[in-house]
């Protein structure tokens, strides 16, 4: 994983090779805490990112799900104390059992980790645009699916 600072205090984590299963995450670093946008596909990937963020010595306060797909939520267990933001649709979809067979088909290299997949539930549903910190606004929108959040 490579951490790339794309703007002041905004880090992008990119995995190689890219493609399904190599989802990225972004972090917004502020004095009072860190906001993580999407949690990678599996726990091993998100733990690597969480460990890198620990070097800042400030807590991870927010985790934003921009989509209910596994490549956005699959690594959420690595952020056990963060408030989790998602749309009502994302929350409802995460209440359903995960489709492990499909995930293994799409990303066979990650199949061993999908067997123990757990995702954190949404703790804060987002129905309209909201500031969640001094630098982060989230807003529901229709994108790839009807339950996406965008981060501004």
N, C-alpha and C positions, 0 to 999 in steps of 0.2 A: 504494500500500500504506500502511495506517495501522498503527502500532505502538500497542498499548493495554496498559498495565500493569494486569493483572487481579488481581495480588497482589504482595507485596513480592518483587522480583526475578524475576517471571514475566511475560513479554511475549507477547502474542498479535498475530500479524500477519494482518491481514484485507485482502483485495483486493476491490475493487468493479469491476464488479458481482459479486455472489455467484452461485453456481451452478457446474455442472461446469466444471472448468478453472480456477476461482478458488479453489483449495484454500487452506486456511490452514496456518500453522505456528505453533509455540509455542516459546519458549526459556526455559530456567531458567538464570538468571545466578548463578554462585557465584564466590567469590574464586579458586578453582583452575581454573575453566573454565566453558564454556557447554555445556548439553545442548539440542539441537534435536530437537523432536518433529515428525516428518513434514517432508518437504523441498519441498513445493509440487509443482505439476504439471510445470513446465518450467524449464529452466535460467535463463531471464531473470527469472522470478519469484523463484527461490531466490537468485539473485545479489543481487537488491535487498535481500532479508532478510539475507543474509550480510554485505553491505556495511554495513547498519545495525548489525549485531552487532559488526562490527570496531571501531566507535567505543568499545566497552568496553575495548579493549586487552588482552583475555585470549583464549586459544585456544578454539576450538570442539572439545571433546574427544569428545562423544558425539552420534550421530545415531540416533534411534529410529524404526523403521518400525512404525507401529501396524497397518498393512495392506499387502498387496502391490499394491494398486491404484495406477495411475499417478499419481493425484492425491496420493498419499502418498510416492511414491518417485521421481518423474520428475525432480526437481531435485537429486538427491543428489550429482551431480558438483560442485556448488558447495561441498561440504564434504570435500575430498580427504584431509584428515588425521584426520578423526574416526573413532573406532571405530563400526561400524554394527551395531545390535542388531535382531534380528527372530526370529520363530519358525522352526523347521525348515521348516514349510510355506511360509512367505514366502521363505526362502532357495531352496527347490526351485523355486518359481514364478518367481523372478527369474533362474534359470538357463535359462529358456525364452526363445525370441525374443519380443520385444514385438509386440503386435497393433496395429501402426501404423495400419492401415486403420480399425479400430474407434475408435481414439483420435481420428483425424481426423474421423470421423463424429460423435463425441460432442462434440468441441470444435473446430469448423472454424477458429475464429480462431487457434488454436494450431498448426494443421497444419504451417506452415513449420518449427516447432521440433521436431515429432515425428519428422521425417525423420532427424535426427541424435541421437535419444534414446539416451542411455546411462545405466544406473543402476549405482550402486555395489553390489557384492555384500554380503550379510550377513557380517560378520567375527566376530560373537559370537552364537551361537544361544541362544535363551532358552526353556528347557523348564519352568522354575518361577520363582516370584517371586524377584527379586534386587535388591539395592541396587546402583546403578551410580555413585552419588555420595552425598554427605551429605544431599541433599534429594530424590533421585529413586529411586523403586522402580518396576520394571517387572514385569508379570505377564501370562502368556498367559491368554487367555479366549476363549470362543466368543461372538462378537458378530455383526456383519454377515456375517462369514465365520468359519470355524473356526480361522483362523490369526491372529487379532487379538492385539495387545498393548495393555494399558491402562497408563497412567502415573499413579502416585500420588505 
